[in-house]
Amino acid sequence: MIWGIERLVKRALAHSFVPRGCPRHLLFVPVSARRAVLQWGHSSKLAAHPGVRGTIALVKQRFWWPSRERDVRRFVAACAICAQTTSGHSPPAGLLRPLPVPSRPWSHIALDFISGLPSSAGLTVILTVVDRFSKAAHFIPLPKLPSAKETAQIMIDHVFKLHGLPSDIVSDRGPQFASQFWREFCRQIGASASLSSGFHPQTNGQAERANQSVGRILRSLAFKNPASWSEQLPWAEYAHNSLPSSATGLSPFQGCLGYQPPLFSSQDSDSCVPSVQAYIKRCRRTWKRVRSALCRSRTRMCVAANKRRVKSPRYHFGQRVWLSTHNLPLQSISRKLAPRFIGPFRISKIVSPVSVKLKLPPNLSRVHPVFHVSCVKPIIRAPSRPSHPPVSVEGAPVYRVRKLLDVHRRGHAYQYSVDWEGYGPEERSWIPSRDVLDRSLIDDFLRSHSLPP
């Protein structure tokens, strides 16, 4: 392997000359042989795709040319296999873009579900509704995950009748909130439906934190009898709304009502609210104080979070990117050995500065195509090993099979899970056995799995 690359370089040297500055113990590599040397130092079995430092260390043992280090960096950065198989240790891309700060209670709300709870009086789910201004929350127990229509009715019965209609509703991309019915419902009430980016729950962080809060409280109150959580839920909601918020320094009750409901009757007196005008003035002062605290908290949060992030590359329509497989349902023999990124996929829309929409293949049709920029990474340049085009047999395209992965019976015939030559795991598919033209592939698969022919 080593002698072969040396012979190639020496043949190229026969038509070139060695410039000054080349160390005597190293071979000068002409331009025509540099790509082969880079492939040997990075992609061969001897090298096994090391990083930049490893590739440079291997190449510099025997070869030299003036732009060696720069060429190695460019080659490694553009390696399609490295891009798909390495996770990378750089901070996530995309600086924090916090949601706008509301100016009054219950104008901007966030929704989320807590599921998987033990049955308690026939109830197994909690709908969390959070006011993003005061941090007040309602925890609504439900027998099951509701549909979009049922969710809309629950919001009318438990939230809107108490606080009025909101102007913005933040949620994840659950089927209830991604449905056409929910979008039309929000449009009818004059609210914008803000959905989080794919696999980026931080967008709905306030509802997530409220879920953590009520979960902690319920674990404490229902410690001896977990099935009694529905009985303890009203007290959990009261406790959540009574405790001061770290963002505002006030309890949700204070931020929403303008005062703290008394815990003891001795605390209640006529002097608490001497007049309607005084009450309104106090509410406005409280809301102004809350909003100022939220703005300060938002600034602190951005500064702290962006220390652990990097600015996102500037993407554009039609650009090809790699997509992280961290949350994707890929067919793979071993999750440990599955690629960390797949693709490339084209960007079909720039949704926001921190989210993009990708054009996904049919086998990923159930995955929502909008992703946060931390889930994708750009291709430095065209992949060094492009996908193989199909072979034409009698005018029809025929694709090469790299390996058969699995088999199952469908009706009276068998289908095989196929890994295609020159394509990533995102393109794997099930095909009938009659479409596998090379019968030896089937024979080898059956023999290796000890299956009858």
C-alpha positions in Angstrom: 0.0 0.0 0.0 2.8 2.4 1.0 5.0 1.3 -1.9 2.2 1.7 -4.4 1.7 5.4 -3.5 5.5 5.9 -3.6 5.7 4.4 -7.1 2.8 6.7 -8.2 4.6 9.8 -6.9 7.9 8.8 -8.5 6.2 8.3 -11.9 4.7 11.8 -11.6 8.1 13.2 -10.7 9.5 11.9 -14.0 7.5 14.7 -15.7 8.2 17.4 -13.1 11.1 18.9 -11.1 11.8 19.3 -7.4 11.6 22.9 -6.2 13.9 24.4 -3.6 12.9 23.9 0.0 12.0 20.3 -0.3 13.7 18.3 2.5 16.0 15.7 1.2 14.4 12.8 3.1 11.0 13.5 1.7 9.4 13.0 -1.7 8.1 16.1 -3.5 4.6 15.5 -4.7 3.6 17.1 -8.1 0.2 18.6 -8.5 -1.0 15.6 -10.6 -0.4 13.2 -7.7 -1.4 15.2 -4.7 -5.1 14.1 -4.6 -3.9 10.4 -4.6 -1.5 11.2 -1.7 -4.3 12.9 0.2 -6.6 10.0 -0.3 -3.9 7.6 0.8 -3.1 9.7 3.9 -6.7 10.1 4.9 -9.1 7.5 3.2 -7.0 4.4 3.0 -7.4 1.5 5.4 -4.0 2.4 6.9 -5.2 5.8 7.8 -8.9 5.1 8.5 -10.1 8.7 8.2 -8.2 10.5 10.9 -8.7 14.2 11.5 -6.5 17.0 10.1 -3.7 16.5 12.6 -3.6 12.7 12.0 -3.6 13.1 8.2 -0.9 15.7 8.3 1.2 13.5 10.6 0.9 10.5 8.2 1.5 12.5 5.0 4.5 14.4 6.3 6.4 11.2 7.2 7.2 10.7 3.5 5.8 13.5 1.3 6.2 17.2 0.9 4.9 20.1 -1.2 4.5 23.8 -0.3 0.8 23.9 0.4 0.6 20.5 2.1 -1.0 21.6 5.4 -3.6 23.8 3.6 -4.5 21.1 1.1 -4.9 18.5 3.9 -7.3 20.8 5.8 -9.4 21.4 2.7 -9.5 17.7 1.8 -10.5 16.6 5.3 -13.2 19.3 5.6 -14.7 18.1 2.3 -14.6 14.3 3.1 -18.1 13.0 2.8 -17.5 10.0 4.9 -16.0 12.0 7.8 -19.0 14.4 7.5 -21.4 11.6 7.9 -19.6 9.5 10.6 -18.2 12.0 13.0 -20.3 13.9 15.5 -17.9 16.8 16.0 -17.1 18.5 19.3 -17.8 22.1 18.3 -20.6 24.0 20.2 -24.1 23.8 18.6 -24.7 26.2 15.8 -27.3 29.0 16.0 -27.2 31.8 18.5 -30.1 32.0 20.9 -33.1 33.9 19.5 -35.5 34.3 22.5 -39.2 34.8 21.9 -40.4 38.4 22.3 -41.3 39.6 25.8 -45.0 40.1 26.3 -46.4 43.3 27.8 -49.3 41.9 29.7 -50.5 38.6 31.3 -51.9 35.8 29.1 -51.3 37.5 25.8 -48.6 35.0 24.9 -49.0 31.4 26.1 -47.2 28.1 25.7 -48.7 24.6 25.7 -47.3 21.1 26.2 -48.5 17.6 27.3 -47.3 15.4 30.1 -48.1 11.8 29.2 -47.2 8.3 30.5 -48.6 9.0 34.0 -50.2 6.2 36.0 -54.0 6.1 35.8 -55.6 8.3 38.5 -59.4 8.3 38.5 -59.2 7.5 34.8 -56.8 10.3 34.1 -53.4 9.7 32.4 -52.4 13.0 30.8 -51.8 16.6 31.9 -52.1 19.6 29.5 -49.7 22.4 30.7 -50.7 25.9 29.8 -48.2 28.6 30.7 -48.5 32.4 30.6 -45.2 33.6 29.2 -45.5 37.0 31.0 -46.2 36.1 34.6 -45.1 32.4 34.4 -48.6 31.4 35.8 -49.7 28.0 34.8 -52.8 25.8 34.6 -52.4 22.0 34.8 -55.4 20.4 33.2 -55.9 16.6 33.8 -57.1 14.6 30.9 -58.0 10.9 30.3 -55.9 10.7 27.1 -54.0 12.7 24.6 -56.7 14.9 22.9 -57.2 15.5 19.2 -56.8 19.0 17.8 -60.5 19.7 18.1 -60.6 18.4 21.7 -57.6 20.6 22.5 -59.3 23.7 21.2 -62.4 23.0 23.3 -60.2 22.4 26.4 -58.5 25.7 25.9 -61.9 27.5 25.6 -63.3 25.7 28.7 -60.3 26.1 31.0 -58.2 29.0 29.8 -59.8 31.5 27.4 -63.0 31.9 29.6 -60.7 33.0 32.4 -58.0 35.1 30.7 -59.4 36.1 27.3 -58.0 35.2 23.9 -54.2 35.2 23.4 -52.3 36.7 20.5 -49.6 34.0 20.3 -49.6 30.3 21.2 -46.3 28.4 21.3 -46.3 24.6 21.1 -44.2 21.7 19.9 -45.0 19.9 16.6 -47.3 17.3 18.0 -50.1 16.1 15.8 -52.7 18.3 17.6 -50.7 21.5 16.9 -49.4 20.7 13.5 -52.9 19.9 12.1 -54.8 22.1 9.7 -57.7 22.3 12.3 -55.4 23.9 14.9 -54.0 26.4 12.5 -57.4 27.4 11.4 -58.7 27.6 15.0 -55.8 29.9 15.9 -56.5 32.1 12.9 -60.2 32.4 13.8 -59.4 33.6 17.3 -56.7 36.0 16.0 -53.7 34.1 17.5 -50.5 33.1 15.7 -49.6 29.4 16.1 -45.8 29.3 16.8 -44.4 25.7 16.4 -41.0 24.7 17.6 -38.2 23.6 15.2 -37.8 19.9 14.6 -35.9 18.2 17.5 -35.3 21.6 19.2 -37.5 21.6 22.3 -35.8 24.8 23.7 -38.2 26.8 21.6 -41.0 25.7 24.0 -38.7 25.9 27.0 -41.2 27.7 29.3 -43.8 24.8 29.1 -41.0 22.3 29.5 -39.8 24.0 32.7 -43.4 24.1 34.0 -43.7 20.4 33.4 -40.5 19.9 35.4 -41.9 22.0 38.2 -45.3 20.2 38.5 -43.5 16.8 38.1 -41.3 17.6 41.1 -44.2 18.8 43.2 -46.4 15.8 42.3 -43.6 13.4 43.2 -43.4 15.0 46.6 -47.2 15.2 47.2 -48.0 11.7 45.8 -44.9 10.0 47.0 -46.8 7.3 49.0 -49.6 6.8 46.4 -48.6 7.8 42.9 -52.1 6.9 41.6 -53.5 9.8 43.7 -51.7 12.5 41.6 -54.9 13.8 40.1 -56.1 14.7 43.6 -52.9 16.5 44.4 -52.8 18.4 41.0 -54.8 21.5 42.2 -52.4 21.9 45.1 -49.5 21.5 42.8 -50.8 24.3 40.6 -51.4 26.5 43.6 -47.8 25.9 44.8 -46.4 26.6 41.4 -48.2 29.9 41.1 -47.4 31.0 44.7 -43.6 30.6 44.5 -41.4 33.4 43.1 -40.2 33.1 39.6 -36.4 33.4 39.1 -37.0 35.5 35.9 -39.2 38.1 37.5 -38.6 37.9 41.3 -42.4 37.8 41.8 -44.8 34.9 42.1 -47.0 34.2 39.1 -50.0 35.3 41.2 -48.3 38.7 41.8 -47.3 39.0 38.1 -50.8 38.1 36.9 -53.1 39.6 39.6 -51.0 42.4 40.9 -51.0 41.0 44.5 -50.2 37.8 46.4 -53.3 35.9 47.6 -53.1 35.6 51.4 -52.4 32.2 52.9 -53.9 33.2 56.3 -57.1 35.1 57.0 -55.2 37.5 59.3 -53.3 38.7 56.2 -56.5 39.8 54.4 -57.7 43.3 55.1 -59.6 46.1 53.3 -56.4 48.1 53.0 -55.1 45.6 50.5 -57.1 47.1 47.7 -58.5 50.5 48.9 -60.1 51.4 45.5 -60.5 50.3 41.9 -58.2 53.1 40.7 -55.5 52.2 43.2 -55.8 48.5 42.2 -55.4 49.3 38.5 -52.4 51.5 39.2 -50.8 48.8 41.3 -51.4 46.2 38.6 -49.8 48.4 36.0 -46.8 49.1 38.2 -46.4 45.4 38.8 -46.7 44.5 35.1 -44.1 47.2 34.3 -41.8 45.7 36.9 -42.4 42.2 35.6 -41.7 43.2 32.0 -38.4 45.0 33.0 -37.4 41.9 34.9 -38.2 39.7 32.0 -36.1 41.9 29.6 -33.1 41.7 32.0 -33.5 38.0 32.4 -33.8 37.6 28.6 -30.5 39.5 28.1 -28.7 37.4 30.8 -30.0 34.2 29.3 -28.8 35.1 25.8 -25.4 36.1 27.0 -25.0 32.9 29.0 -26.4 30.6 26.3 -24.4 32.1 23.5 -21.2 31.4 25.3 -21.9 27.7 24.6 -23.0 28.3 21.0 -21.5 29.5 17.7 -23.0 31.7 15.1 -24.8 29.7 12.4 -23.4 29.5 8.9 -25.5 31.6 6.5 -27.6 29.1 4.5 -29.4 29.8 1.3 -32.2 28.3 -0.8 -31.0 25.2 -2.8 -27.9 24.7 -0.7 -27.0 21.1 0.1 -26.4 20.1 3.8 -25.9 17.1 6.0 -28.6 16.2 8.5 -28.0 14.8 12.0 -29.3 11.3 12.6 -29.6 11.8 16.4 -33.4 11.8 16.4 -34.1 10.1 13.1 -35.7 6.6 12.8 -33.1 5.0 10.6 -33.0 1.3 9.6 -29.6 0.2 11.0 -28.1 -3.0 12.2 -26.3 -1.2 15.0 -27.1 2.3 16.3 -23.6 2.6 17.5 -22.2 2.1 14.0 -24.9 4.1 12.2 -23.7 7.3 10.5 -24.0 10.5 12.6 -25.1 12.5 9.5 -26.9 11.6 6.3 -27.6 13.3 3.1 -26.9 15.5 1.4 -30.3 17.2 1.3 -31.3 20.5 -0.4 -32.7 23.4 1.6 -36.2 24.1 0.2 -36.9 27.1 2.4 -35.2 29.4 5.0 -37.9 29.4 7.7 -35.9 31.8 10.1 -32.3 32.7 10.8 -32.1 29.6 13.0 -34.3 27.0 11.2 -34.4 25.6 7.7 -36.8 23.3 5.7 -35.2 20.4 3.9 -36.4 18.3 0.9 -36.5 14.8 2.4 -36.8 11.5 0.6 -40.0 9.5 0.7 -38.8 7.1 3.4 -38.5 10.1 5.8 -41.9 11.4 4.9 -43.1 11.1 8.6 -40.3 13.3 9.8 -41.2 17.0 9.9 -38.9 18.7 7.4 -38.2 21.9 9.4 -35.0 21.6 11.5 -33.0 23.9 13.8 -29.6 24.8 12.4 -27.9 22.8 15.1 -29.2 19.7 13.4 -27.6 20.4 10.0 -24.2 21.3 8.8 -23.0 22.6 5.4 -21.1 20.7 2.8 -17.8 22.5 2.3 -17.8 21.7 -1.4 -19.2 19.0 -3.7 -18.6 15.5 -2.1 -15.4 13.9 -3.3 -17.3 10.6 -3.9 -20.7 11.5 -5.5 -23.5 8.9 -5.6 -23.1 6.4 -8.4 -25.6 6.9 -11.3 -27.8 4.0 -12.1 -26.7 1.6 -14.8 -28.9 1.4 -17.9 -30.1 -2.0 -18.9 -32.3 -2.2 -22.0 -33.2 1.5 -21.5 -34.3 1.1 -17.8 -32.2 2.3 -14.8 -30.7 -0.5 -12.6 -29.2 0.4 -9.2 -26.4 -1.5 -7.7 -27.0 -3.3 -4.4 -24.3 -3.0 -1.8 -25.8 -5.3 0.8 -29.0 -7.0 1.8 -29.9 -6.1 5.4 -33.1 -7.9 6.3 -36.0 -10.0 5.0 -39.7 -10.3 5.7 -42.7 -12.0 4.2 -45.4 -9.9 2.5 -48.3 -11.9 1.2 -46.9 -14.8 -0.8 -43.6 -13.2 -1.6 -40.5 -12.0 0.3 -39.1 -8.5 0.5 -35.5 -7.5 1.2 -34.2 -4.4 3.0 -31.5 -3.1 0.6 -28.5 -0.9 1.2 -27.8 0.8 -2.2 -24.3 1.2 -3.6 -23.3 4.9 -3.6 -26.2 6.1 -1.5 -26.6 6.8 2.3 -28.7 4.9 4.8 -31.6 7.4 4.3 -32.2 5.8 0.9 -32.5 2.2 2.2 -35.8 0.6 1.1 -37.7 -2.7 0.9 -38.0 -4.3 -2.5 -39.5 -7.6 -3.7 -37.1 -10.5 -4.1 -37.8 -10.6 -7.9 -36.2 -7.1 -8.2 -32.8 -8.4 -6.9 -31.3 -9.4 -10.2 -28.1 -10.8 -8.7 -29.3 -14.1 -7.2 -25.9 -14.6 -5.4 -26.7 -11.7 -3.1 -29.8 -13.5 -1.8 -28.0 -16.8 -1.5 -25.2 -15.2 0.5 -27.7 -13.4 2.7 -29.7 -16.6 3.4 -26.4 -18.6 4.1 -25.1 -16.0 6.5 -28.3 -15.9 8.4 -28.8 -19.7 8.4 -32.1 -19.4 6.5 -33.5 -22.0 4.1 -33.3 -21.1 0.4 
